[in-house]
């Protein structure tokens, strides 16, 4: 065991116990955080506009502060971008995290000196808590590979601005930075394919022991490494690789193919980071759920997806939520977000402690006929079908086909890029549809009522999704393919790529 691993082991013991303490008082922690946030922001522009000075309890907050999406913060964000202070939070943000919005174009999410520690400390806690639970310190004696966005920052007015993954690079302590790959210079390369090649050249002779990144891009990276080296398995290149850390995307549809490329099962740790806050992390290696970050400067509320589009939907806090029900996650934080609709849907698997799974995006759904199919339903169905048929995928998305060009009833079209296709595609399609009807009663009723026909799979050629993402300027980094869309824009683009490849 090297000196880094020895130090990591001692630190892990301290942090592991700290995580356990934070698990034990979530309701009290949330109540205290709520009052601290209100008091701290009382003299801000937002605080004056919403009479924070008179808020003494949660019901006051619900009455004065309606749920907001990003667009409804635009007036306040515009003032921040002009350099004004004390708008959403005392002072000026330390950074603005730039991210893509569905209706507003680019979003600028404030990150303050109070909120930034939550982002780094939660990632740190997840890693050291993993060591505390497993005893695996060996990865600290090698290199840690992060597949992320560029760390280069621009300025929006006086405020440094960039993608969250890039901003995070500036907050990593020097002790970790010395073990981190890629180098700053390589990480600044904007073109994803050029960047992957540069990362491979820089890392091939290194002792990589941990990889972090979105599953689809990690899979692409591994495939390129194997192609360049002529090896069959990644373990032949990096024999000490023992840990994969991921977040923002369900890993299960990719697990089988990535493990096959690696050459063995390795440990994984799931994170739930976002520009708006680091919401949760996997605290138990044996559980496929994450611990809600209830003691980290964020106050959480929850709204049932069926009510989220109402002007005043019923709002719950952690005192009143129920297990196994989906909720849209609402956050107020020391970054200056107030009753902010994150658009993320979560489902709690446990209330003692508060553990959840990410179930999709409230904006990513199919309800062309009232079925309201969500991401978790399609991802769980895909996972089960892949296991049943020993198949593997590179990527997939689902869209409604309301007016089939071939005629007949409408259907849900599953556009899938297989890395290992099932031997019997029709049986796979039937199995997938049966899983969906079992998970969504509305979808089942539409099938049995003759409104929809059963789902149809459209096979895509290799690299179709990467070509589509490249065309849209979203290849690599932290960019993710929407699992579902309620229109045909993405699906038609993929179909056209298939046609172009066939010509």
C-alpha positions as CSV (number, residue, x, y, z in Angstrom):
1,X,0.0,0.0,0.0
2,X,1.4,3.4,-1.0
3,X,1.4,6.5,1.1
4,X,-1.6,8.0,-0.7
5,X,-3.6,4.9,0.0
6,X,-2.6,4.9,3.7
7,X,-3.7,8.6,4.0
8,X,-6.9,7.8,2.1
9,X,-7.7,5.0,4.5
10,X,-7.5,7.3,7.5
11,X,-9.5,10.0,5.8
12,X,-12.1,7.5,4.7
13,X,-12.7,6.4,8.3
14,X,-13.5,10.0,9.4
15,X,-15.7,10.8,6.4
16,X,-17.5,7.5,6.5
17,X,-18.6,8.2,10.1
18,X,-19.5,11.7,9.1
19,X,-21.8,10.4,6.4
20,X,-23.5,8.1,8.9
21,X,-24.1,11.0,11.2
22,X,-25.7,13.1,8.4
23,X,-28.0,10.1,7.6
24,X,-29.4,10.1,11.1
25,X,-31.0,13.6,11.4
26,X,-32.4,14.5,7.9
27,X,-35.7,16.1,9.0
28,X,-34.0,18.3,11.6
29,X,-31.2,19.2,9.2
30,X,-33.7,20.2,6.5
31,X,-35.6,22.4,9.0
32,X,-32.5,24.2,10.1
33,X,-31.2,24.7,6.6
34,X,-34.5,26.1,5.5
35,X,-34.4,28.8,8.2
36,X,-30.8,29.6,7.6
37,X,-31.4,30.1,3.9
38,X,-34.4,32.4,4.5
39,X,-32.5,34.5,7.0
40,X,-29.3,34.7,4.9
41,X,-31.2,35.9,1.8
42,X,-33.7,38.3,3.5
43,X,-31.8,41.4,2.3
44,X,-31.4,40.3,-1.3
45,X,-33.5,41.6,-4.2
46,X,-35.4,38.3,-4.3
47,X,-35.8,38.3,-0.5
48,X,-37.3,41.7,-0.5
49,X,-39.6,40.8,-3.5
50,X,-40.9,37.8,-1.6
51,X,-41.0,39.3,1.9
52,X,-38.5,36.8,3.4
53,X,-38.3,38.8,6.6
54,X,-41.8,37.6,7.5
55,X,-41.3,34.0,6.7
56,X,-41.1,31.9,9.9
57,X,-42.3,28.5,8.7
58,X,-42.6,26.3,5.6
59,X,-46.2,27.2,4.8
60,X,-45.2,30.9,4.7
61,X,-42.6,30.0,2.1
62,X,-45.1,28.0,0.0
63,X,-47.5,31.0,0.1
64,X,-44.9,33.6,-0.9
65,X,-42.6,31.8,-3.3
66,X,-44.2,29.9,-6.2
67,X,-42.4,27.1,-8.1
68,X,-40.2,28.5,-10.8
69,X,-38.4,27.1,-13.9
70,X,-35.2,28.8,-15.2
71,X,-37.1,31.2,-17.5
72,X,-38.9,32.7,-14.5
73,X,-35.6,33.7,-12.9
74,X,-34.5,35.5,-16.1
75,X,-34.9,39.0,-14.7
76,X,-32.8,38.2,-11.7
77,X,-30.2,36.3,-13.7
78,X,-29.9,39.3,-16.1
79,X,-29.1,41.6,-13.2
80,X,-26.4,39.1,-12.0
81,X,-24.9,39.0,-15.4
82,X,-24.7,42.8,-15.4
83,X,-22.5,42.6,-12.3
84,X,-25.1,43.6,-9.6
85,X,-24.8,42.2,-6.1
86,X,-27.3,40.8,-3.6
87,X,-29.8,39.6,-6.2
88,X,-30.6,36.0,-5.4
89,X,-27.9,35.5,-2.7
90,X,-25.7,37.9,-0.8
91,X,-22.8,39.2,-2.9
92,X,-22.0,38.0,-6.4
93,X,-21.8,34.3,-7.6
94,X,-18.3,32.8,-7.7
95,X,-19.1,31.2,-11.0
96,X,-22.0,30.9,-13.5
97,X,-22.5,27.3,-14.7
98,X,-23.5,27.3,-18.3
99,X,-25.9,24.5,-19.4
100,X,-28.4,23.8,-22.1
101,X,-32.0,24.5,-21.6
102,X,-34.9,22.9,-23.4
103,X,-36.9,26.2,-24.0
104,X,-34.5,28.9,-22.9
105,X,-31.4,28.0,-24.9
106,X,-28.3,28.4,-22.7
107,X,-29.0,28.6,-18.9
108,X,-26.7,30.4,-16.5
109,X,-26.9,28.8,-13.0
110,X,-25.3,30.7,-10.2
111,X,-22.6,29.0,-8.0
112,X,-21.6,30.8,-4.9
113,X,-18.7,30.5,-2.5
114,X,-21.2,28.9,-0.1
115,X,-22.6,26.4,-2.6
116,X,-19.3,25.3,-4.3
117,X,-18.1,23.2,-1.3
118,X,-21.2,21.1,-1.7
119,X,-20.3,20.1,-5.2
120,X,-16.7,19.1,-4.3
121,X,-17.3,17.8,-0.8
122,X,-20.1,15.5,-1.9
123,X,-18.0,14.0,-4.6
124,X,-15.2,13.7,-2.1
125,X,-17.6,12.1,0.5
126,X,-18.8,9.6,-2.1
127,X,-15.2,8.4,-2.9
128,X,-14.0,8.2,0.7
129,X,-17.3,6.6,1.9
130,X,-16.8,4.0,-0.8
131,X,-13.3,3.3,0.7
132,X,-14.8,3.2,4.2
133,X,-17.4,0.6,3.1
134,X,-15.1,-1.6,0.9
135,X,-11.6,-1.1,2.0
136,X,-10.4,-0.5,-1.5
137,X,-7.7,2.2,-1.3
138,X,-5.6,0.9,-4.1
139,X,-7.0,3.3,-6.8
140,X,-5.4,6.2,-4.9
141,X,-2.0,4.9,-5.7
142,X,-2.6,5.2,-9.5
143,X,-4.1,7.7,-11.9
144,X,-7.7,8.9,-11.9
145,X,-9.2,9.5,-15.3
146,X,-12.1,12.0,-15.7
147,X,-13.9,12.3,-19.0
148,X,-15.4,15.8,-18.6
149,X,-16.0,19.1,-20.3
150,X,-13.4,21.7,-21.0
151,X,-12.1,23.6,-17.9
152,X,-11.6,26.7,-19.9
153,X,-13.8,29.5,-18.5
154,X,-15.2,32.7,-20.1
155,X,-16.5,35.7,-18.3
156,X,-20.1,36.8,-18.2
157,X,-19.7,40.3,-17.0
158,X,-17.4,40.0,-14.1
159,X,-18.2,36.3,-13.4
160,X,-16.2,33.3,-14.6
161,X,-18.5,31.1,-16.6
162,X,-18.3,27.5,-17.9
163,X,-19.7,24.0,-17.8
164,X,-20.0,22.6,-14.3
165,X,-17.6,19.7,-15.0
166,X,-15.0,22.3,-16.2
167,X,-15.6,24.6,-13.2
168,X,-15.1,21.6,-10.9
169,X,-11.6,21.1,-12.3
170,X,-10.7,24.5,-10.8
171,X,-11.9,23.4,-7.3
172,X,-10.0,20.1,-7.1
173,X,-7.2,20.3,-4.4
174,X,-3.7,19.9,-5.6
175,X,-3.2,16.5,-3.9
176,X,-5.9,15.1,-6.2
177,X,-4.9,17.1,-9.2
178,X,-1.5,15.4,-9.3
179,X,-3.2,12.1,-9.9
180,X,-5.8,13.4,-12.3
181,X,-5.9,12.8,-16.1
182,X,-6.3,14.2,-18.6
183,X,-3.9,17.1,-18.3
184,X,-5.3,20.6,-18.3
185,X,-4.1,21.2,-21.9
186,X,-5.7,18.1,-23.2
187,X,-8.9,18.7,-21.3
188,X,-9.2,22.1,-23.0
189,X,-9.6,20.5,-26.5
190,X,-13.1,21.2,-27.6
191,X,-13.5,18.7,-30.4
192,X,-14.5,15.4,-28.7
193,X,-13.0,13.0,-31.1
194,X,-9.7,14.9,-31.2
195,X,-9.8,15.1,-27.4
196,X,-10.4,11.3,-27.0
197,X,-7.4,10.6,-29.2
198,X,-5.3,13.0,-27.1
199,X,-6.5,11.5,-23.8
200,X,-5.6,8.0,-25.1
201,X,-2.1,9.1,-26.2
202,X,-1.5,10.7,-22.8
203,X,-2.9,7.9,-20.7
204,X,-1.8,4.6,-22.4
205,X,1.4,4.3,-20.4
206,X,-0.2,5.4,-17.1
207,X,-1.5,3.2,-14.3
208,X,-5.2,4.1,-14.6
209,X,-7.1,2.8,-11.6
210,X,-10.4,4.8,-11.7
211,X,-12.5,6.2,-14.5
212,X,-15.3,8.7,-14.2
213,X,-17.7,9.9,-16.9
214,X,-21.1,9.4,-18.6
215,X,-21.5,5.7,-19.6
216,X,-22.0,6.3,-23.4
217,X,-18.8,8.3,-23.6
218,X,-16.8,6.0,-21.4
219,X,-17.9,3.1,-23.7
220,X,-16.7,5.1,-26.7
221,X,-13.4,5.8,-25.0
222,X,-12.8,2.2,-24.1
223,X,-13.6,1.1,-27.7
224,X,-11.1,3.6,-29.0
225,X,-8.4,2.4,-26.6
226,X,-8.9,-1.2,-27.7
227,X,-8.9,-0.2,-31.3
228,X,-5.6,1.7,-30.9
229,X,-3.8,-1.0,-28.8
230,X,-5.2,-4.1,-30.5
231,X,-6.1,-5.5,-27.1
232,X,-9.3,-7.4,-26.5
233,X,-10.0,-6.2,-23.0
234,X,-9.3,-2.9,-21.2
235,X,-7.8,-4.9,-18.2
236,X,-5.0,-5.8,-20.6
237,X,-4.2,-2.1,-20.9
238,X,-5.0,-1.0,-17.3
239,X,-4.7,-4.2,-15.1
240,X,-5.3,-2.2,-11.9
241,X,-8.5,-0.5,-12.9
242,X,-11.0,-1.2,-10.0
243,X,-13.5,1.6,-9.9
244,X,-16.0,3.4,-12.2
245,X,-17.8,6.6,-11.0
246,X,-20.7,7.9,-13.0
247,X,-23.8,10.1,-12.7
248,X,-26.7,11.7,-14.6
249,X,-27.5,8.6,-16.7
250,X,-28.9,5.2,-15.7
251,X,-25.9,2.8,-16.0
252,X,-27.8,-0.4,-16.2
253,X,-28.5,-0.5,-20.0
254,X,-24.7,-0.1,-20.6
255,X,-23.4,-2.2,-17.7
256,X,-23.1,-5.5,-19.6
257,X,-21.4,-4.1,-22.6
258,X,-19.0,-2.0,-20.6
259,X,-18.0,-4.8,-18.3
260,X,-17.4,-7.0,-21.3
261,X,-15.1,-4.4,-22.8
262,X,-13.3,-4.0,-19.5
263,X,-12.9,-7.8,-19.1
264,X,-14.4,-8.1,-15.6
265,X,-16.9,-6.6,-13.2
266,X,-15.5,-3.6,-11.3
267,X,-17.0,-1.6,-8.5
268,X,-19.2,1.4,-9.4
269,X,-20.3,4.5,-7.5
270,X,-23.3,6.5,-8.7
271,X,-23.6,10.2,-8.2
272,X,-26.4,12.7,-8.8
273,X,-24.7,16.0,-9.6
274,X,-26.3,18.9,-11.5
275,X,-25.5,22.6,-12.0
276,X,-28.3,23.4,-9.5
277,X,-26.7,21.2,-6.8
278,X,-25.1,17.9,-5.9
279,X,-28.3,16.2,-4.9
280,X,-27.3,12.6,-3.9
281,X,-24.7,9.9,-4.0
282,X,-24.5,6.1,-3.5
283,X,-23.6,5.6,0.1
284,X,-23.9,1.8,0.1
285,X,-22.1,-0.2,-2.5
286,X,-24.6,-3.1,-2.3
287,X,-27.6,-0.8,-3.0
288,X,-28.7,0.6,-6.4
289,X,-29.9,3.8,-4.8
290,X,-28.5,7.1,-3.6
291,X,-28.6,9.0,-0.3
292,X,-30.3,12.4,-0.5
293,X,-27.9,15.2,0.4
294,X,-30.0,16.6,3.3
295,X,-27.2,18.5,5.1
296,X,-25.5,20.5,2.4
297,X,-27.0,23.9,2.0
298,X,-30.1,22.7,0.0
299,X,-33.7,22.6,1.0
300,X,-35.8,20.1,-0.9
301,X,-39.4,20.0,-2.0
302,X,-41.3,17.4,-4.1
303,X,-44.2,17.5,-6.5
304,X,-46.0,14.6,-8.1
305,X,-45.3,14.7,-11.9
306,X,-49.1,14.6,-12.6
307,X,-49.4,18.0,-10.8
308,X,-46.2,19.7,-11.9
309,X,-47.8,21.7,-14.7
310,X,-50.5,23.2,-12.5
311,X,-50.1,26.9,-11.5
312,X,-50.1,26.0,-7.8
313,X,-49.3,22.2,-7.5
314,X,-49.4,20.5,-4.1
315,X,-45.8,20.7,-2.6
316,X,-44.3,18.2,-0.1
317,X,-41.1,18.3,1.9
318,X,-39.3,15.2,3.2
319,X,-41.7,15.0,6.2
320,X,-44.6,14.1,3.9
321,X,-43.2,12.2,0.9
322,X,-44.0,8.5,0.4
323,X,-41.8,5.6,-0.7
324,X,-42.0,4.2,-4.3
325,X,-43.8,7.2,-5.7
326,X,-42.2,9.5,-8.4
327,X,-41.6,13.1,-7.5
328,X,-40.2,16.1,-9.4
329,X,-37.3,17.5,-7.4
330,X,-37.6,21.1,-6.3
331,X,-34.6,22.9,-4.7
332,X,-33.9,26.1,-2.8
333,X,-30.2,26.6,-2.0
334,X,-27.3,28.7,-0.9
335,X,-26.6,29.3,-4.6
336,X,-29.7,31.5,-4.6
337,X,-32.2,29.2,-6.2
338,X,-35.7,29.4,-4.7
339,X,-38.4,26.7,-5.2
340,X,-36.5,25.9,-8.4
341,X,-38.0,23.1,-10.6
342,X,-35.0,21.0,-11.5
343,X,-37.0,18.9,-13.9
344,X,-35.5,15.7,-12.4
345,X,-37.9,12.9,-11.3
346,X,-36.8,10.8,-8.4
347,X,-38.4,7.9,-6.6
348,X,-37.6,7.1,-3.0
349,X,-36.6,3.5,-2.3
350,X,-36.2,4.1,1.5
351,X,-37.3,6.8,4.0
352,X,-35.0,5.7,6.8
353,X,-32.6,6.9,5.5
354,X,-33.8,8.9,2.5
355,X,-32.5,7.0,-0.5
356,X,-33.7,7.5,-4.0
357,X,-33.2,6.5,-7.6
358,X,-33.2,8.9,-10.6
359,X,-36.3,8.2,-12.7
360,X,-35.8,10.6,-15.6
361,X,-36.7,14.1,-16.6
362,X,-40.1,15.7,-16.3
363,X,-39.5,17.2,-19.7
364,X,-38.5,13.8,-21.2
365,X,-41.6,11.7,-21.5
366,X,-44.1,10.4,-24.1
367,X,-47.7,11.3,-23.6
368,X,-48.9,11.7,-27.2
369,X,-52.1,9.8,-26.2
370,X,-52.2,10.3,-22.4
371,X,-49.9,7.4,-21.6
372,X,-47.2,9.5,-19.8
373,X,-44.3,7.1,-20.2
374,X,-41.3,8.1,-18.2
375,X,-37.6,7.4,-18.4
376,X,-37.4,4.8,-15.6
377,X,-40.1,2.7,-17.3
378,X,-38.2,2.5,-20.6
379,X,-34.8,2.0,-19.0
380,X,-36.0,-0.8,-16.7
381,X,-37.7,-2.5,-19.6
382,X,-34.6,-2.2,-21.7
383,X,-32.4,-3.6,-18.9
384,X,-34.7,-6.6,-18.5
385,X,-34.9,-7.3,-22.2
386,X,-31.1,-7.1,-22.7
387,X,-30.6,-9.5,-19.9
388,X,-33.2,-12.0,-21.2
389,X,-31.8,-12.0,-24.7
390,X,-28.1,-11.6,-23.9
391,X,-28.0,-8.5,-26.0
392,X,-26.1,-5.2,-25.7
393,X,-26.7,-1.6,-26.8
394,X,-24.6,1.4,-27.5
395,X,-27.5,3.9,-27.1
396,X,-31.3,4.2,-27.5
397,X,-34.1,6.7,-27.5
398,X,-37.9,6.4,-27.8
399,X,-40.4,8.7,-29.6
400,X,-44.0,8.5,-30.7
401,X,-44.9,7.7,-34.3
402,X,-48.3,9.5,-34.4
403,X,-48.8,9.3,-38.2
404,X,-47.0,6.2,-39.4
405,X,-45.9,6.6,-43.0
406,X,-46.7,3.0,-43.6
407,X,-50.3,3.5,-42.3
408,X,-52.1,1.8,-39.5
409,X,-52.3,2.6,-35.8
410,X,-49.7,4.9,-34.2
411,X,-47.0,3.4,-32.0
412,X,-43.9,4.1,-29.9
413,X,-40.8,3.8,-31.9
414,X,-37.6,2.5,-30.1
415,X,-34.5,3.7,-32.0
416,X,-31.7,1.4,-30.9
417,X,-28.1,1.1,-31.7
418,X,-27.1,-2.4,-30.8
419,X,-23.5,-3.5,-30.1
420,X,-24.8,-7.1,-29.8
421,X,-28.2,-7.6,-31.4
422,X,-30.6,-10.2,-30.1
423,X,-30.8,-13.4,-32.2
424,X,-34.6,-13.1,-32.5
425,X,-35.5,-9.4,-32.9
426,X,-39.2,-10.0,-33.1
427,X,-39.2,-11.9,-29.8
428,X,-37.0,-9.1,-28.3
429,X,-39.6,-6.5,-29.5
430,X,-42.5,-8.5,-28.0
431,X,-40.7,-9.0,-24.7
432,X,-39.9,-5.2,-24.5
433,X,-43.6,-4.4,-25.2
434,X,-44.7,-6.8,-22.5
435,X,-42.4,-5.2,-20.0
436,X,-43.8,-1.8,-20.9
437,X,-47.4,-2.8,-20.5
438,X,-46.6,-4.3,-17.1
439,X,-45.0,-1.0,-15.9
440,X,-47.5,1.5,-17.3
441,X,-51.2,0.8,-17.0
442,X,-52.1,3.7,-19.3
443,X,-49.9,2.4,-22.1
444,X,-51.4,-1.1,-21.6
445,X,-54.9,0.3,-21.8
446,X,-54.1,2.1,-25.1
447,X,-52.7,-1.1,-26.6
448,X,-55.7,-3.2,-25.5
449,X,-58.1,-0.5,-26.5
450,X,-56.8,-0.4,-30.1
451,X,-55.5,3.2,-29.8
452,X,-51.9,2.2,-30.1
453,X,-50.2,-0.8,-31.7
454,X,-47.3,-2.5,-29.9
455,X,-43.9,-0.8,-30.0
456,X,-41.7,-1.1,-33.0
457,X,-37.9,-1.2,-33.0
458,X,-35.9,0.7,-35.6
459,X,-32.3,-0.6,-35.7
460,X,-29.7,2.0,-36.2
461,X,-26.2,1.6,-37.7
462,X,-23.1,1.9,-35.5
463,X,-22.2,5.4,-34.5
464,X,-25.6,6.8,-35.5
465,X,-26.0,8.5,-32.1
466,X,-22.5,9.9,-32.1
467,X,-23.1,11.3,-35.6
468,X,-26.3,12.9,-34.4
469,X,-24.7,14.4,-31.3
470,X,-21.8,15.7,-33.5
471,X,-24.2,17.4,-35.9
472,X,-25.8,19.1,-32.9
473,X,-22.5,20.2,-31.4
474,X,-23.0,17.9,-28.3
475,X,-20.5,15.2,-28.9
476,X,-18.8,14.0,-25.7
477,X,-18.3,15.7,-22.3
478,X,-21.3,15.7,-20.1
479,X,-23.9,15.8,-22.9
480,X,-26.6,13.1,-22.7
481,X,-29.0,11.7,-25.2
482,X,-32.7,12.2,-24.1
483,X,-34.1,8.9,-23.3
484,X,-37.6,9.9,-24.5
485,X,-39.0,12.8,-26.5
486,X,-42.7,13.7,-27.0
487,X,-42.0,14.7,-30.6
488,X,-40.2,13.4,-33.7
489,X,-37.3,15.9,-34.0
490,X,-34.6,13.7,-32.5
491,X,-36.1,10.4,-34.0
492,X,-36.3,11.9,-37.5
493,X,-32.7,13.1,-37.3
494,X,-31.6,9.6,-36.4
495,X,-33.7,8.1,-39.2
496,X,-32.1,10.5,-41.7
497,X,-28.6,9.6,-40.5
498,X,-29.5,5.9,-41.2
499,X,-30.7,6.9,-44.7
500,X,-27.5,8.8,-45.4
501,X,-25.4,5.9,-44.3
502,X,-27.3,3.6,-46.5
503,X,-26.7,5.7,-49.6
